[in-house]
Amino acid sequence: MTATGIPSEEERDWWEELPHEVQQSLERALRESEDGKGIPYAEIMEKYSEWFKK
């Protein structure tokens, strides 16, 4: 732990704290993204920009 009371990077591994199902889901999403699957952010924003206006 650092002097500020915040755990150091070595002391906290948020990935290991995630449920196994969440880890699997994130890994699958990353693989799909790397394979070119999914919809690019710019395309989503163009199509649904009205939804995001306040």
N, C-alpha and C positions, 0 to 999 in steps of 0.2 A: 504494500500500500504506500502511496506517496504521502508527502507531508501534508497535502490538502485533504487527505482522507479518501481520495478517489483511487479505486483499484488500478494498478498498472496494467498495461496490455497483457503481460504474462499471466496476471491473476484472473483476468476475465476473458472468457471465450464464449461469446454470446451464441455462436453456432452450436456449441455443445449443449447449451441450455434449451435450444429449440426442440420440440417434440420430433421424433423420428419421421412422422408423416409430413411435417412441415419441411424438414430437410429434403426429403424425397421430392416433394412438390417443387421446391425451389431449384433443385438440381435438374429436374425434368424441364422446367421452364427455361433454364439457362441453356440446356442442350437444344431445345426447340429454337431458341433465339439464335444460337450459333449456326443452326442448320438453315436459317433464313425463313423459318416459319414465323407466323405472327404478322402483325400489321405495324408498319413504321409509325412512330409518334407523329410525324408531320402529316401523314395521311389521316390519322384519327383527328387531329386538331382541325384540319381542313373540313372534314366531314361533319364534325360535331362541335364546331366552335361556338355555335349559338347556345349550346348547353352550358358552356363554361363562362359565359358572360354574366356579370353580377347585375 
